[in-house]
Amino acid sequence: MDEHLKETRVDGQMVYDGRFLKVSCDRVTLPNGKITHREFIRHPGAVTILPLLDDGRVLLVRQFRYPNDQVFIEFPAGKIDPGEEALTCAKRELQEETGYTATDWHFVCKIHNAIAYSDEHLDLYLARGLTAGEATLDDGEFLEPFTTTLPELLDMVKRGEVTDVKTVIGAFWLEKFAAGTWKPE
């Protein structure tokens, strides 16, 4: 159906093979038959958790992100390990980053956050039935969990204080859930 838009790989190579990311450069044939290059990042995939406390507050983290040289407000999230199921990763990341565990998990959606130059995807999960515990941060990981209300989170998005795409999208999903216009699976 979409064959008239498809680009076809001719050849290519991995130009960087890092511990976490891999960068490839491929030659591709465009739909009009011309040849061009595509540089892109291979990413193992990740999860994002939308933790909702019983009193309606939302659990977030503050974390410094080196590429942008600033602290960002985000939902807890993390990379899927090889062979790991996305939900297993979500449960692990929530506990590691915040200390919380959840009894009620719902898949929300899959997002592709940088489609022009990366194959990264994030699976978003709603987590409820939260119980506080001790965080077990990875070595070299520094972040600060905090809670806020959904209206306050939405105001932070509106004021430009929250710009992380997974967190903006997650906030809008939570708004729909709270209004009852969308139901989690």
C-alpha positions as a printed Julia matrix, in Angstrom:
185×3 Matrix{Float64}:
   0.0     0.0    0.0
   2.77    2.48   0.86
   5.35    1.05  -1.58
   5.42    4.38  -3.46
   6.98    5.96  -0.34
   9.42    3.21   0.62
  13.19    3.66   0.64
  15.25    0.51   0.03
  18.66   -0.21   1.56
  21.43   -0.76  -0.98
  24.3    -1.21   1.46
  25.75    0.4    4.54
  27.88    0.09   7.57
  27.94    0.72  11.27
  30.1     3.83  11.76
  30.0     3.78  15.56
  29.46    0.82  17.86
  29.11    2.14  21.41
  28.16    0.45  24.66
  24.64    1.85  24.37
  24.08    3.38  20.92
  25.09    2.29  17.48
  25.26    4.66  14.5
  24.8     3.41  10.95
  25.2     5.01   7.56
  23.31    3.33   4.73
  22.95    4.04   1.02
  19.31    3.82   0.02
  17.3     3.97  -3.16
  14.54    6.59  -2.99
  11.07    6.01  -4.5
  12.16    7.99  -7.59
  15.18    5.69  -8.11
  17.85    8.13  -6.92
  20.46    7.03  -4.37
  21.1     8.93  -1.14
  22.51    8.31   2.34
  20.72    7.82   5.65
  22.56    8.22   8.95
  20.68    6.9   11.96
  20.99    5.69  15.52
  20.12    2.14  16.55
  18.61    2.05  20.05
  17.51   -1.01  22.06
  14.18    0.52  23.09
  12.99    1.89  26.4
  10.01    2.22  28.71
   8.34    5.16  30.42
   6.27    4.78  33.57
   3.31    7.05  34.41
   3.12    6.46  38.19
  -0.16    7.61  39.72
  -0.46    7.6   43.51
  -3.73    6.68  45.21
  -4.35   10.34  46.15
  -4.07   11.39  42.48
  -0.57   12.84  42.69
   1.91   11.99  39.96
   5.42   10.68  40.65
   8.2    12.32  38.6
  11.98   12.61  38.71
  14.43   15.45  38.21
  17.57   14.36  36.35
  20.53   16.11  34.73
  20.83   15.26  31.04
  24.33   15.82  29.73
  23.59   16.39  25.99
  21.4    19.4   26.87
  23.4    20.5   29.95
  20.36   20.89  32.18
  18.11   19.2   34.7
  14.88   17.86  33.21
  11.6    16.92  34.85
  10.62   13.46  33.59
   8.57   10.4   34.23
  10.73    7.47  35.4
  12.1     5.63  32.38
  14.86    3.34  31.24
  16.45    1.22  28.55
  15.22   -2.29  27.89
  18.01   -4.83  28.48
  18.66   -7.55  25.85
  16.02  -10.26  26.14
  14.0    -8.29  28.7
  10.25   -7.83  28.31
   9.09   -4.19  28.3
   6.78   -4.61  31.32
   9.55   -6.3   33.31
  11.79   -3.35  32.46
   9.1    -0.87  33.56
   8.71   -2.58  36.93
  12.5    -2.68  37.41
  13.03    0.96  36.41
  10.23    2.27  38.67
  11.77    0.52  41.67
  15.38    1.4   40.81
  14.72    5.09  40.16
  12.05    5.88  42.76
  11.88    2.97  45.21
   8.19    2.52  44.42
   6.53   -0.7   43.32
   3.07   -0.97  41.75
   0.36   -3.63  41.8
  -1.65   -2.36  38.81
   0.03   -2.0   35.41
  -1.54   -1.0   32.08
   0.13   -0.61  28.69
  -0.71    2.85  27.35
   1.01    3.2   23.96
   4.24    2.98  21.99
   5.92    6.19  20.84
   8.8     6.81  18.45
  10.49    9.95  19.72
  13.08   10.71  17.02
  11.87    9.08  13.8
  14.11   11.11  11.47
  17.38    9.78  12.9
  16.7     6.93  15.34
  14.77    3.67  15.6
  14.22    4.28  19.33
  10.78    3.49  20.69
   9.33    3.85  24.17
   6.51    1.77  25.63
   4.45    3.81  28.1
   2.86    2.1   31.11
   0.39    3.44  33.67
   1.37    2.25  37.16
  -1.09    2.39  40.07
  -1.33    0.8   43.49
   2.03    2.3   44.41
   3.98    1.41  47.55
   7.04    3.4   48.61
  10.39    1.71  49.15
  14.14    2.24  48.74
  15.5     3.31  45.36
  18.43    1.3   44.0
  19.99    3.66  41.47
  22.49    2.37  38.93
  26.11    3.3   39.56
  26.59    6.81  38.18
  22.85    7.57  38.15
  21.69   10.63  40.1
  18.08   11.75  40.18
  15.53   13.19  42.55
  11.98   11.77  42.77
   9.12   14.14  43.67
   5.35   14.27  43.44
   2.97   16.85  42.06
  -0.66   17.04  41.05
  -1.76   16.45  37.48
  -2.95   20.08  37.08
   0.45   21.3   38.32
   2.22   18.97  35.86
   0.08   20.25  33.0
   0.88   23.84  34.04
   4.61   22.96  33.98
   4.16   21.66  30.43
   2.26   24.82  29.43
   4.97   27.09  30.93
   7.74   25.17  29.15
   9.24   23.79  32.36
   8.62   20.23  31.14
   9.9    19.72  27.6
  10.86   16.04  27.63
   8.67   14.48  24.92
   7.83   11.25  26.78
   6.75   13.27  29.82
   4.65   15.73  27.8
   2.89   12.86  26.02
   2.44   10.97  29.3
   0.93   14.05  30.96
  -1.62   14.36  28.17
  -2.51   10.67  28.48
  -3.01   11.09  32.24
  -5.23   14.11  31.58
  -7.46   11.97  29.32
  -7.56    9.17  31.93
  -8.46   11.63  34.71
 -11.24   13.15  32.61
 -12.62    9.68  31.87
 -12.49   10.27  28.11
  -9.9     7.51  27.61
  -9.65    4.3   29.6
  -6.42    2.37  30.19
  -6.44   -1.16  28.7
